[in-house]
Amino acid sequence: MADYSVYDCSIIELDKHHSERKGNLSVVENGITLPFDVKRVYYVYDVPGGESRGSHAHKTLSQLIVAASGSFSVTLDDGKVRRTFFLNRPYQGLLVHPGLWRDLEDFSSGAVCMVLASEVYQEEDYIREYDDFLKFRGIEKNSNE
């Protein structure tokens, strides 16, 4: 795993095709739009007001997170710096590299979070405790915390 920081992650514009009469269509293609091949797609919806999702990191998995409908915030954390992205356009996605903690919050009513992942689900790829995440990153926890 490369030692990614939150500054290596960014919003990318997806191909957007517009038709006056028929709406819009956005395209994501393996090897063209993304720096990885999509092996899993899932979506999160009906998140109750005030609830959050995520609160974990992945050891090797990369993701593209898209607000397919509505809006929400994604906060990425590399153990030293936190960076928050607001997603609210279905033709944009947040490219998230492995080894970064993520929290998804502030879901609007009717929000749909679609995730395109580089790997199939593997429980052993998850880091679910923040202290374990800091150890994975090689960061000493401040004894004053």
N, C-alpha and C positions, 0 to 999 in steps of 0.2 A: 504494500500500500504506500502510495506517495503521501507525504506529510502535507496534506492540503490545509489551507486556511480558509476562513470565511470569505476572503477577498478573491479566492479562486472560483467562487460560485457567482453566477449572474443570471439575470433574466435574458432569455433568448426569444427572439421573434420567430413565430412559426409561420410557415407559408400560409397566406390568406388569399383565398379566391372569393371574389365578390360577384353576386348576381343581384341586380336591382329587384328582380321579381322572386327570386328563390332563396335569398339569404346568403350566408357565408359558409365556407368550408375551409378548415385548416388541416394541414397535412404534416405528419411526422413520419420520416423514413429512416430505417436503420442505415447507418453509415453515411447519411447525408445530413440530416437534421441534428442527429445526436452523435456523440463520440463513443457510443456503445450500442449494441444490438438489444432491442427490447425482448425480454424473455417472460415478463409478467406485467399485466395491467390490472390495477384495482382502483376502486373509487370509494370515497368516504362521503356520506351524506346524512342528513337528518341529525346533525350534531346539535344537541340542546344548547340554548343560549348560555354563555358563561363557561362552557366546557372546553377543554383542550384535547388535542390528539398528539401523537408522536411521543415526545419525551423519551427518546432513545437515539442511538447512533448505530451505524452499520460498519463492520470491519472492511468489507470489500465491495458492497453494493453501491452502485450509482443510481440516481433517480432524476426524472424530470417531473416536477410537480406543477400541475395546471389547475387553475380555477375554471373548471368547465362551465360552472354557473355560479353566480354570486361572488362573494369575496371572503378572504381570510388572510391572516398574517402568518408568515413562517419566520421564526427566529433561529438562526444558525449560530453555533457556538463551537469554536475550535479549542476551547480550554483557556484561552487568553483574551479573545475578542468575541463579542456577540454582534450580529448584524441582522436586522429585521427587514424583510421584504413584504410588501403588500401586493397580493395577487388578486386581480379583479377583471382580467381580460382573457377570454378563452383562446386567443391567438398568441399568448405569451406563456412561457413556462420557466420555472426556476430550476436550473441545472445544479444538482446537489452531488458533490463528490463524497467518496467514502471517508470514514473517520471523523465525521462532524456530527455533533449533537443537534437535534432538531426538535422544535416545539411548534405546533400549529394551533393558532388561537384566533379569537375574534371572528368566528364564523357568522356570516350574515344569514338571515332566514333564507332557506332554499339553496344554500351553498352546496356545491358538489366539487370535491377535491379529487382529481384524477391523477394517479401516479403511474408512470411508466418506469419499470425497474429493469436493471441490467441482469438480474438473476432471478431464479425461482425462489420461493419462500424457503429459507433455511434458518431455523431457530438459532443455530450456533453462530450466525453472522450478526446477531443482535447484541448490543450492549445496552442493558436496561437500567443500570444504576449509574448515577453521575460519577461517583467515586471510582467505579471501575473504568468509566470512560477516561477520566483524568489519568489513571494508571496506564491505560492503553496508549494514550497520547504522550506518556512519559513526563507528565506534569506533576510536580510535588504540590500537594494541597497545602495552602497557607495554614499554619498552626493557629492563627488568630481567628479563623472562621469557625 
